[in-house]
Amino acid sequence: MTEMELVEQARAVLIRRLKVDPDEVTPETNMEDLGADSLDLLTMASEFEQVFSVAISTKEIQQIRTFGDIIRQLSAKVGSPV
């Protein structure tokens, strides 16, 4: 999987779950600014696990502050350079 594919698939999950404008989602975007709470992050993590065939721990979910954090975590798990 390329870096671009990873970012686009992760962005699609976030946009679908939070119902936000795609232009609002950049690596610097704070999840709270998009209206995401801890339940939203947990739900998205579950979908990321399915989409990317990875396991995401509760501790990792708690460390997510930005979309960039999501990309870095997923990249490390699937072995895609970011």
mmCIF file as gemmi writes it, N, C-alpha and C atoms, coordinates in Angstrom:
data_model
loop_
_atom_site.group_PDB
_atom_site.id
_atom_site.type_symbol
_atom_site.label_atom_id
_atom_site.label_alt_id
_atom_site.label_comp_id
_atom_site.label_asym_id
_atom_site.label_entity_id
_atom_site.label_seq_id
_atom_site.pdbx_PDB_ins_code
_atom_site.Cartn_x
_atom_site.Cartn_y
_atom_site.Cartn_z
_atom_site.occupancy
_atom_site.B_iso_or_equiv
_atom_site.pdbx_formal_charge
_atom_site.auth_seq_id
_atom_site.auth_asym_id
_atom_site.pdbx_PDB_model_num
ATOM 1 N N . MET Axp A 1 ? 0.843 -1.175 0 1 0 ? 1 A 1
ATOM 2 C CA . MET Axp A 1 ? 0 0 0 1 0 ? 1 A 1
ATOM 3 C C . MET Axp A 1 ? 0.886 1.236 0 1 0 ? 1 A 1
ATOM 4 N N . THR Axp A 2 ? 0.569 2.172 -0.857 1 0 ? 2 A 1
ATOM 5 C CA . THR Axp A 2 ? 1.351 3.402 -0.915 1 0 ? 2 A 1
ATOM 6 C C . THR Axp A 2 ? 0.894 4.374 0.169 1 0 ? 2 A 1
ATOM 7 N N . GLU Axp A 3 ? 1.725 5.368 0.417 1 0 ? 3 A 1
ATOM 8 C CA . GLU Axp A 3 ? 1.386 6.401 1.386 1 0 ? 3 A 1
ATOM 9 C C . GLU Axp A 3 ? 0.092 7.105 0.982 1 0 ? 3 A 1
ATOM 10 N N . MET Axp A 4 ? -0.046 7.405 -0.303 1 0 ? 4 A 1
ATOM 11 C CA . MET Axp A 4 ? -1.235 8.099 -0.803 1 0 ? 4 A 1
ATOM 12 C C . MET Axp A 4 ? -2.496 7.257 -0.574 1 0 ? 4 A 1
ATOM 13 N N . GLU Axp A 5 ? -2.413 5.95 -0.836 1 0 ? 5 A 1
ATOM 14 C CA . GLU Axp A 5 ? -3.563 5.063 -0.622 1 0 ? 5 A 1
ATOM 15 C C . GLU Axp A 5 ? -3.949 5.017 0.852 1 0 ? 5 A 1
ATOM 16 N N . LEU Axp A 6 ? -2.954 4.931 1.723 1 0 ? 6 A 1
ATOM 17 C CA . LEU Axp A 6 ? -3.217 4.899 3.151 1 0 ? 6 A 1
ATOM 18 C C . LEU Axp A 6 ? -3.922 6.176 3.596 1 0 ? 6 A 1
ATOM 19 N N . VAL Axp A 7 ? -3.403 7.311 3.177 1 0 ? 7 A 1
ATOM 20 C CA . VAL Axp A 7 ? -3.99 8.598 3.568 1 0 ? 7 A 1
ATOM 21 C C . VAL Axp A 7 ? -5.415 8.715 3.044 1 0 ? 7 A 1
ATOM 22 N N . GLU Axp A 8 ? -5.632 8.366 1.796 1 0 ? 8 A 1
ATOM 23 C CA . GLU Axp A 8 ? -6.968 8.494 1.207 1 0 ? 8 A 1
ATOM 24 C C . GLU Axp A 8 ? -7.976 7.557 1.858 1 0 ? 8 A 1
ATOM 25 N N . GLN Axp A 9 ? -7.575 6.331 2.155 1 0 ? 9 A 1
ATOM 26 C CA . GLN Axp A 9 ? -8.495 5.4 2.811 1 0 ? 9 A 1
ATOM 27 C C . GLN Axp A 9 ? -8.816 5.848 4.234 1 0 ? 9 A 1
ATOM 28 N N . ALA Axp A 10 ? -7.81 6.323 4.958 1 0 ? 10 A 1
ATOM 29 C CA . ALA Axp A 10 ? -8.031 6.82 6.321 1 0 ? 10 A 1
ATOM 30 C C . ALA Axp A 10 ? -8.909 8.069 6.285 1 0 ? 10 A 1
ATOM 31 N N . ARG Axp A 11 ? -8.65 8.953 5.339 1 0 ? 11 A 1
ATOM 32 C CA . ARG Axp A 11 ? -9.452 10.172 5.198 1 0 ? 11 A 1
ATOM 33 C C . ARG Axp A 11 ? -10.916 9.805 4.903 1 0 ? 11 A 1
ATOM 34 N N . ALA Axp A 12 ? -11.125 8.814 4.059 1 0 ? 12 A 1
ATOM 35 C CA . ALA Axp A 12 ? -12.487 8.399 3.708 1 0 ? 12 A 1
ATOM 36 C C . ALA Axp A 12 ? -13.248 7.912 4.942 1 0 ? 12 A 1
ATOM 37 N N . VAL Axp A 13 ? -12.577 7.15 5.798 1 0 ? 13 A 1
ATOM 38 C CA . VAL Axp A 13 ? -13.209 6.682 7.037 1 0 ? 13 A 1
ATOM 39 C C . VAL Axp A 13 ? -13.588 7.872 7.897 1 0 ? 13 A 1
ATOM 40 N N . LEU Axp A 14 ? -12.665 8.793 8.067 1 0 ? 14 A 1
ATOM 41 C CA . LEU Axp A 14 ? -12.903 9.957 8.911 1 0 ? 14 A 1
ATOM 42 C C . LEU Axp A 14 ? -14.054 10.804 8.363 1 0 ? 14 A 1
ATOM 43 N N . ILE Axp A 15 ? -14.063 11.062 7.083 1 0 ? 15 A 1
ATOM 44 C CA . ILE Axp A 15 ? -15.112 11.874 6.459 1 0 ? 15 A 1
ATOM 45 C C . ILE Axp A 15 ? -16.475 11.194 6.608 1 0 ? 15 A 1
ATOM 46 N N . ARG Axp A 16 ? -16.519 9.907 6.378 1 0 ? 16 A 1
ATOM 47 C CA . ARG Axp A 16 ? -17.773 9.163 6.488 1 0 ? 16 A 1
ATOM 48 C C . ARG Axp A 16 ? -18.284 9.151 7.923 1 0 ? 16 A 1
ATOM 49 N N . ARG Axp A 17 ? -17.41 8.899 8.858 1 0 ? 17 A 1
ATOM 50 C CA . ARG Axp A 17 ? -17.821 8.796 10.268 1 0 ? 17 A 1
ATOM 51 C C . ARG Axp A 17 ? -18.219 10.141 10.874 1 0 ? 17 A 1
ATOM 52 N N . LEU Axp A 18 ? -17.457 11.185 10.558 1 0 ? 18 A 1
ATOM 53 C CA . LEU Axp A 18 ? -17.7 12.493 11.18 1 0 ? 18 A 1
ATOM 54 C C . LEU Axp A 18 ? -18.545 13.416 10.314 1 0 ? 18 A 1
ATOM 55 N N . LYS Axp A 19 ? -18.797 12.986 9.06 1 0 ? 19 A 1
ATOM 56 C CA . LYS Axp A 19 ? -19.589 13.792 8.128 1 0 ? 19 A 1
ATOM 57 C C . LYS Axp A 19 ? -19.036 15.216 8.01 1 0 ? 19 A 1
ATOM 58 N N . VAL Axp A 20 ? -17.743 15.283 7.68 1 0 ? 20 A 1
ATOM 59 C CA . VAL Axp A 20 ? -17.072 16.575 7.524 1 0 ? 20 A 1
ATOM 60 C C . VAL Axp A 20 ? -16.673 16.786 6.071 1 0 ? 20 A 1
ATOM 61 N N . ASP Axp A 21 ? -16.402 18.02 5.731 1 0 ? 21 A 1
ATOM 62 C CA . ASP Axp A 21 ? -15.949 18.39 4.395 1 0 ? 21 A 1
ATOM 63 C C . ASP Axp A 21 ? -14.528 17.865 4.198 1 0 ? 21 A 1
ATOM 64 N N . PRO Axp A 22 ? -14.261 17.195 3.078 1 0 ? 22 A 1
ATOM 65 C CA . PRO Axp A 22 ? -12.913 16.661 2.83 1 0 ? 22 A 1
ATOM 66 C C . PRO Axp A 22 ? -11.817 17.723 2.909 1 0 ? 22 A 1
ATOM 67 N N . ASP Axp A 23 ? -12.139 18.96 2.568 1 0 ? 23 A 1
ATOM 68 C CA . ASP Axp A 23 ? -11.145 20.032 2.619 1 0 ? 23 A 1
ATOM 69 C C . ASP Axp A 23 ? -10.722 20.369 4.043 1 0 ? 23 A 1
ATOM 70 N N . GLU Axp A 24 ? -11.526 19.956 5.025 1 0 ? 24 A 1
ATOM 71 C CA . GLU Axp A 24 ? -11.2 20.227 6.428 1 0 ? 24 A 1
ATOM 72 C C . GLU Axp A 24 ? -10.178 19.242 6.989 1 0 ? 24 A 1
ATOM 73 N N . VAL Axp A 25 ? -9.919 18.162 6.264 1 0 ? 25 A 1
ATOM 74 C CA . VAL Axp A 25 ? -9.076 17.089 6.786 1 0 ? 25 A 1
ATOM 75 C C . VAL Axp A 25 ? -7.666 17.175 6.214 1 0 ? 25 A 1
ATOM 76 N N . THR Axp A 26 ? -6.749 17.665 7.037 1 0 ? 26 A 1
ATOM 77 C CA . THR Axp A 26 ? -5.332 17.73 6.691 1 0 ? 26 A 1
ATOM 78 C C . THR Axp A 26 ? -4.562 17.051 7.827 1 0 ? 26 A 1
ATOM 79 N N . PRO Axp A 27 ? -3.293 16.746 7.629 1 0 ? 27 A 1
ATOM 80 C CA . PRO Axp A 27 ? -2.528 16.123 8.717 1 0 ? 27 A 1
ATOM 81 C C . PRO Axp A 27 ? -2.527 16.951 10.011 1 0 ? 27 A 1
ATOM 82 N N . GLU Axp A 28 ? -2.667 18.25 9.898 1 0 ? 28 A 1
ATOM 83 C CA . GLU Axp A 28 ? -2.64 19.118 11.075 1 0 ? 28 A 1
ATOM 84 C C . GLU Axp A 28 ? -4 19.264 11.747 1 0 ? 28 A 1
ATOM 85 N N . THR Axp A 29 ? -5.037 18.769 11.114 1 0 ? 29 A 1
ATOM 86 C CA . THR Axp A 29 ? -6.388 18.929 11.635 1 0 ? 29 A 1
ATOM 87 C C . THR Axp A 29 ? -6.54 18.234 12.981 1 0 ? 29 A 1
ATOM 88 N N . ASN Axp A 30 ? -6.982 19.018 13.973 1 0 ? 30 A 1
ATOM 89 C CA . ASN Axp A 30 ? -7.231 18.488 15.304 1 0 ? 30 A 1
ATOM 90 C C . ASN Axp A 30 ? -8.567 17.761 15.293 1 0 ? 30 A 1
ATOM 91 N N . MET Axp A 31 ? -8.604 16.567 15.84 1 0 ? 31 A 1
ATOM 92 C CA . MET Axp A 31 ? -9.818 15.76 15.825 1 0 ? 31 A 1
ATOM 93 C C . MET Axp A 31 ? -10.959 16.437 16.582 1 0 ? 31 A 1
ATOM 94 N N . GLU Axp A 32 ? -10.656 17.126 17.655 1 0 ? 32 A 1
ATOM 95 C CA . GLU Axp A 32 ? -11.698 17.837 18.405 1 0 ? 32 A 1
ATOM 96 C C . GLU Axp A 32 ? -12.322 18.94 17.561 1 0 ? 32 A 1
ATOM 97 N N . ASP Axp A 33 ? -11.521 19.581 16.724 1 0 ? 33 A 1
ATOM 98 C CA . ASP Axp A 33 ? -12.044 20.633 15.852 1 0 ? 33 A 1
ATOM 99 C C . ASP Axp A 33 ? -13.046 20.086 14.837 1 0 ? 33 A 1
ATOM 100 N N . LEU Axp A 34 ? -12.94 18.79 14.547 1 0 ? 34 A 1
ATOM 101 C CA . LEU Axp A 34 ? -13.884 18.144 13.63 1 0 ? 34 A 1
ATOM 102 C C . LEU Axp A 34 ? -15.103 17.598 14.375 1 0 ? 34 A 1
ATOM 103 N N . GLY Axp A 35 ? -15.11 17.776 15.689 1 0 ? 35 A 1
ATOM 104 C CA . GLY Axp A 35 ? -16.232 17.317 16.485 1 0 ? 35 A 1
ATOM 105 C C . GLY Axp A 35 ? -16.099 15.884 16.978 1 0 ? 35 A 1
ATOM 106 N N . ALA Axp A 36 ? -14.92 15.306 16.855 1 0 ? 36 A 1
ATOM 107 C CA . ALA Axp A 36 ? -14.709 13.912 17.278 1 0 ? 36 A 1
ATOM 108 C C . ALA Axp A 36 ? -14.52 13.835 18.788 1 0 ? 36 A 1
ATOM 109 N N . ASP Axp A 37 ? -15.274 12.932 19.393 1 0 ? 37 A 1
ATOM 110 C CA . ASP Axp A 37 ? -15.076 12.661 20.815 1 0 ? 37 A 1
ATOM 111 C C . ASP Axp A 37 ? -14.455 11.274 20.958 1 0 ? 37 A 1
ATOM 112 N N . SER Axp A 38 ? -14.292 10.822 22.188 1 0 ? 38 A 1
ATOM 113 C CA . SER Axp A 38 ? -13.618 9.538 22.41 1 0 ? 38 A 1
ATOM 114 C C . SER Axp A 38 ? -14.396 8.371 21.802 1 0 ? 38 A 1
ATOM 115 N N . LEU Axp A 39 ? -15.711 8.44 21.8 1 0 ? 39 A 1
ATOM 116 C CA . LEU Axp A 39 ? -16.513 7.375 21.185 1 0 ? 39 A 1
ATOM 117 C C . LEU Axp A 39 ? -16.311 7.348 19.67 1 0 ? 39 A 1
ATOM 118 N N . ASP Axp A 40 ? -16.238 8.537 19.054 1 0 ? 40 A 1
ATOM 119 C CA . ASP Axp A 40 ? -15.969 8.614 17.614 1 0 ? 40 A 1
ATOM 120 C C . ASP Axp A 40 ? -14.613 7.983 17.289 1 0 ? 40 A 1
ATOM 121 N N . LEU Axp A 41 ? -13.603 8.295 18.089 1 0 ? 41 A 1
ATOM 122 C CA . LEU Axp A 41 ? -12.267 7.751 17.859 1 0 ? 41 A 1
ATOM 123 C C . LEU Axp A 41 ? -12.265 6.23 18.005 1 0 ? 41 A 1
ATOM 124 N N . LEU Axp A 42 ? -12.991 5.734 18.977 1 0 ? 42 A 1
ATOM 125 C CA . LEU Axp A 42 ? -13.077 4.292 19.182 1 0 ? 42 A 1
ATOM 126 C C . LEU Axp A 42 ? -13.761 3.62 17.983 1 0 ? 42 A 1
ATOM 127 N N . THR Axp A 43 ? -14.824 4.217 17.501 1 0 ? 43 A 1
ATOM 128 C CA . THR Axp A 43 ? -15.54 3.677 16.35 1 0 ? 43 A 1
ATOM 129 C C . THR Axp A 43 ? -14.665 3.7 15.1 1 0 ? 43 A 1
ATOM 130 N N . MET Axp A 44 ? -13.967 4.827 14.895 1 0 ? 44 A 1
ATOM 131 C CA . MET Axp A 44 ? -13.077 4.918 13.735 1 0 ? 44 A 1
ATOM 132 C C . MET Axp A 44 ? -11.93 3.923 13.84 1 0 ? 44 A 1
ATOM 133 N N . ALA Axp A 45 ? -11.396 3.744 15.049 1 0 ? 45 A 1
ATOM 134 C CA . ALA Axp A 45 ? -10.302 2.784 15.235 1 0 ? 45 A 1
ATOM 135 C C . ALA Axp A 45 ? -10.753 1.386 14.842 1 0 ? 45 A 1
ATOM 136 N N . SER Axp A 46 ? -11.965 1.044 15.195 1 0 ? 46 A 1
ATOM 137 C CA . SER Axp A 46 ? -12.505 -0.264 14.819 1 0 ? 46 A 1
ATOM 138 C C . SER Axp A 46 ? -12.576 -0.399 13.301 1 0 ? 46 A 1
ATOM 139 N N . GLU Axp A 47 ? -13.001 0.653 12.631 1 0 ? 47 A 1
ATOM 140 C CA . GLU Axp A 47 ? -13.06 0.602 11.175 1 0 ? 47 A 1
ATOM 141 C C . GLU Axp A 47 ? -11.657 0.571 10.565 1 0 ? 47 A 1
ATOM 142 N N . PHE Axp A 48 ? -10.725 1.328 11.136 1 0 ? 48 A 1
ATOM 143 C CA . PHE Axp A 48 ? -9.333 1.29 10.654 1 0 ? 48 A 1
ATOM 144 C C . PHE Axp A 48 ? -8.777 -0.133 10.786 1 0 ? 48 A 1
ATOM 145 N N . GLU Axp A 49 ? -9.103 -0.794 11.885 1 0 ? 49 A 1
ATOM 146 C CA . GLU Axp A 49 ? -8.632 -2.164 12.081 1 0 ? 49 A 1
ATOM 147 C C . GLU Axp A 49 ? -9.122 -3.076 10.964 1 0 ? 49 A 1
ATOM 148 N N . GLN Axp A 50 ? -10.365 -2.902 10.57 1 0 ? 50 A 1
ATOM 149 C CA . GLN Axp A 50 ? -10.927 -3.724 9.497 1 0 ? 50 A 1
ATOM 150 C C . GLN Axp A 50 ? -10.336 -3.365 8.141 1 0 ? 50 A 1
ATOM 151 N N . VAL Axp A 51 ? -10.265 -2.075 7.845 1 0 ? 51 A 1
ATOM 152 C CA . VAL Axp A 51 ? -9.788 -1.615 6.534 1 0 ? 51 A 1
ATOM 153 C C . VAL Axp A 51 ? -8.321 -1.979 6.322 1 0 ? 51 A 1
ATOM 154 N N . PHE Axp A 52 ? -7.503 -1.8 7.356 1 0 ? 52 A 1
ATOM 155 C CA . PHE Axp A 52 ? -6.062 -1.976 7.214 1 0 ? 52 A 1
ATOM 156 C C . PHE Axp A 52 ? -5.54 -3.297 7.797 1 0 ? 52 A 1
ATOM 157 N N . SER Axp A 53 ? -6.426 -4.11 8.343 1 0 ? 53 A 1
ATOM 158 C CA . SER Axp A 53 ? -6.037 -5.397 8.947 1 0 ? 53 A 1
ATOM 159 C C . SER Axp A 53 ? -4.94 -5.224 9.992 1 0 ? 53 A 1
ATOM 160 N N . VAL Axp A 54 ? -5.19 -4.326 10.938 1 0 ? 54 A 1
ATOM 161 C CA . VAL Axp A 54 ? -4.256 -4.052 12.024 1 0 ? 54 A 1
ATOM 162 C C . VAL Axp A 54 ? -5.01 -4.069 13.349 1 0 ? 54 A 1
ATOM 163 N N . ALA Axp A 55 ? -4.269 -4.077 14.442 1 0 ? 55 A 1
ATOM 164 C CA . ALA Axp A 55 ? -4.855 -3.952 15.776 1 0 ? 55 A 1
ATOM 165 C C . ALA Axp A 55 ? -4.445 -2.6 16.347 1 0 ? 55 A 1
ATOM 166 N N . ILE Axp A 56 ? -5.391 -1.905 16.935 1 0 ? 56 A 1
ATOM 167 C CA . ILE Axp A 56 ? -5.124 -0.593 17.532 1 0 ? 56 A 1
ATOM 168 C C . ILE Axp A 56 ? -5.529 -0.678 19.003 1 0 ? 56 A 1
ATOM 169 N N . SER Axp A 57 ? -4.57 -0.409 19.882 1 0 ? 57 A 1
ATOM 170 C CA . SER Axp A 57 ? -4.838 -0.516 21.315 1 0 ? 57 A 1
ATOM 171 C C . SER Axp A 57 ? -5.554 0.732 21.834 1 0 ? 57 A 1
ATOM 172 N N . THR Axp A 58 ? -6.162 0.582 23 1 0 ? 58 A 1
ATOM 173 C CA . THR Axp A 58 ? -6.832 1.712 23.647 1 0 ? 58 A 1
ATOM 174 C C . THR Axp A 58 ? -5.832 2.825 23.914 1 0 ? 58 A 1
ATOM 175 N N . LYS Axp A 59 ? -4.628 2.469 24.317 1 0 ? 59 A 1
ATOM 176 C CA . LYS Axp A 59 ? -3.587 3.473 24.584 1 0 ? 59 A 1
ATOM 177 C C . LYS Axp A 59 ? -3.275 4.266 23.315 1 0 ? 59 A 1
ATOM 178 N N . GLU Axp A 60 ? -3.192 3.577 22.178 1 0 ? 60 A 1
ATOM 179 C CA . GLU Axp A 60 ? -2.917 4.262 20.91 1 0 ? 60 A 1
ATOM 180 C C . GLU Axp A 60 ? -4.061 5.192 20.534 1 0 ? 60 A 1
ATOM 181 N N . ILE Axp A 61 ? -5.28 4.762 20.781 1 0 ? 61 A 1
ATOM 182 C CA . ILE Axp A 61 ? -6.441 5.606 20.479 1 0 ? 61 A 1
ATOM 183 C C . ILE Axp A 61 ? -6.387 6.864 21.326 1 0 ? 61 A 1
ATOM 184 N N . GLN Axp A 62 ? -6.016 6.737 22.585 1 0 ? 62 A 1
ATOM 185 C CA . GLN Axp A 62 ? -5.953 7.882 23.495 1 0 ? 62 A 1
ATOM 186 C C . GLN Axp A 62 ? -4.876 8.882 23.093 1 0 ? 62 A 1
ATOM 187 N N . GLN Axp A 63 ? -3.881 8.459 22.317 1 0 ? 63 A 1
ATOM 188 C CA . GLN Axp A 63 ? -2.793 9.342 21.892 1 0 ? 63 A 1
ATOM 189 C C . GLN Axp A 63 ? -3.143 10.146 20.643 1 0 ? 63 A 1
ATOM 190 N N . ILE Axp A 64 ? -4.272 9.86 20.028 1 0 ? 64 A 1
ATOM 191 C CA . ILE Axp A 64 ? -4.647 10.545 18.793 1 0 ? 64 A 1
ATOM 192 C C . ILE Axp A 64 ? -5.175 11.942 19.102 1 0 ? 64 A 1
ATOM 193 N N . ARG Axp A 65 ? -4.539 12.918 18.497 1 0 ? 65 A 1
ATOM 194 C CA . ARG Axp A 65 ? -4.974 14.312 18.625 1 0 ? 65 A 1
ATOM 195 C C . ARG Axp A 65 ? -5.303 14.906 17.246 1 0 ? 65 A 1
ATOM 196 N N . THR Axp A 66 ? -4.551 14.474 16.227 1 0 ? 66 A 1
ATOM 197 C CA . THR Axp A 66 ? -4.718 15.034 14.882 1 0 ? 66 A 1
ATOM 198 C C . THR Axp A 66 ? -4.881 13.912 13.855 1 0 ? 66 A 1
ATOM 199 N N . PHE Axp A 67 ? -5.287 14.294 12.656 1 0 ? 67 A 1
ATOM 200 C CA . PHE Axp A 67 ? -5.364 13.322 11.574 1 0 ? 67 A 1
ATOM 201 C C . PHE Axp A 67 ? -3.968 12.785 11.27 1 0 ? 67 A 1
ATOM 202 N N . GLY Axp A 68 ? -2.968 13.616 11.407 1 0 ? 68 A 1
ATOM 203 C CA . GLY Axp A 68 ? -1.579 13.183 11.209 1 0 ? 68 A 1
ATOM 204 C C . GLY Axp A 68 ? -1.189 12.071 12.172 1 0 ? 68 A 1
ATOM 205 N N . ASP Axp A 69 ? -1.687 12.133 13.415 1 0 ? 69 A 1
ATOM 206 C CA . ASP Axp A 69 ? -1.423 11.062 14.388 1 0 ? 69 A 1
ATOM 207 C C . ASP Axp A 69 ? -1.995 9.743 13.888 1 0 ? 69 A 1
ATOM 208 N N . ILE Axp A 70 ? -3.18 9.796 13.311 1 0 ? 70 A 1
ATOM 209 C CA . ILE Axp A 70 ? -3.804 8.587 12.769 1 0 ? 70 A 1
ATOM 210 C C . ILE Axp A 70 ? -2.943 8.02 11.648 1 0 ? 70 A 1
ATOM 211 N N . ILE Axp A 71 ? -2.515 8.883 10.746 1 0 ? 71 A 1
ATOM 212 C CA . ILE Axp A 71 ? -1.705 8.457 9.606 1 0 ? 71 A 1
ATOM 213 C C . ILE Axp A 71 ? -0.397 7.831 10.084 1 0 ? 71 A 1
ATOM 214 N N . ARG Axp A 72 ? 0.268 8.447 11.045 1 0 ? 72 A 1
ATOM 215 C CA . ARG Axp A 72 ? 1.535 7.908 11.558 1 0 ? 72 A 1
ATOM 216 C C . ARG Axp A 72 ? 1.342 6.536 12.199 1 0 ? 72 A 1
ATOM 217 N N . GLN Axp A 73 ? 0.28 6.389 12.982 1 0 ? 73 A 1
ATOM 218 C CA . GLN Axp A 73 ? 0.031 5.096 13.624 1 0 ? 73 A 1
ATOM 219 C C . GLN Axp A 73 ? -0.263 4.016 12.59 1 0 ? 73 A 1
ATOM 220 N N . LEU Axp A 74 ? -1.131 4.328 11.642 1 0 ? 74 A 1
ATOM 221 C CA . LEU Axp A 74 ? -1.472 3.344 10.623 1 0 ? 74 A 1
ATOM 222 C C . LEU Axp A 74 ? -0.262 3.003 9.765 1 0 ? 74 A 1
ATOM 223 N N . SER Axp A 75 ? 0.51 4.013 9.416 1 0 ? 75 A 1
ATOM 224 C CA . SER Axp A 75 ? 1.692 3.805 8.594 1 0 ? 75 A 1
ATOM 225 C C . SER Axp A 75 ? 2.67 2.861 9.275 1 0 ? 75 A 1
ATOM 226 N N . ALA Axp A 76 ? 2.874 3.055 10.565 1 0 ? 76 A 1
ATOM 227 C CA . ALA Axp A 76 ? 3.787 2.195 11.319 1 0 ? 76 A 1
ATOM 228 C C . ALA Axp A 76 ? 3.287 0.757 11.348 1 0 ? 76 A 1
ATOM 229 N N . LYS Axp A 77 ? 1.987 0.586 11.38 1 0 ? 77 A 1
ATOM 230 C CA . LYS Axp A 77 ? 1.413 -0.754 11.472 1 0 ? 77 A 1
ATOM 231 C C . LYS Axp A 77 ? 1.386 -1.479 10.138 1 0 ? 77 A 1
ATOM 232 N N . VAL Axp A 78 ? 1.173 -0.753 9.043 1 0 ? 78 A 1
ATOM 233 C CA . VAL Axp A 78 ? 1.098 -1.418 7.736 1 0 ? 78 A 1
ATOM 234 C C . VAL Axp A 78 ? 2.416 -1.35 6.977 1 0 ? 78 A 1
ATOM 235 N N . GLY Axp A 79 ? 3.394 -0.647 7.541 1 0 ? 79 A 1
ATOM 236 C CA . GLY Axp A 79 ? 4.702 -0.587 6.925 1 0 ? 79 A 1
ATOM 237 C C . GLY Axp A 79 ? 4.795 0.339 5.732 1 0 ? 79 A 1
ATOM 238 N N . SER Axp A 80 ? 3.949 1.36 5.706 1 0 ? 80 A 1
ATOM 239 C CA . SER Axp A 80 ? 3.974 2.341 4.617 1 0 ? 80 A 1
ATOM 240 C C . SER Axp A 80 ? 4.706 3.583 5.101 1 0 ? 80 A 1
ATOM 241 N N . PRO Axp A 81 ? 5.718 4.046 4.4 1 0 ? 81 A 1
ATOM 242 C CA . PRO Axp A 81 ? 6.472 5.222 4.851 1 0 ? 81 A 1
ATOM 243 C C . PRO Axp A 81 ? 5.652 6.492 4.773 1 0 ? 81 A 1
ATOM 244 N N . VAL Axp A 82 ? 5.681 7.276 5.837 1 0 ? 82 A 1
ATOM 245 C CA . VAL Axp A 82 ? 5.011 8.591 5.849 1 0 ? 82 A 1
ATOM 246 C C . VAL Axp A 82 ? 6.016 9.614 6.289 1 0 ? 82 A 1
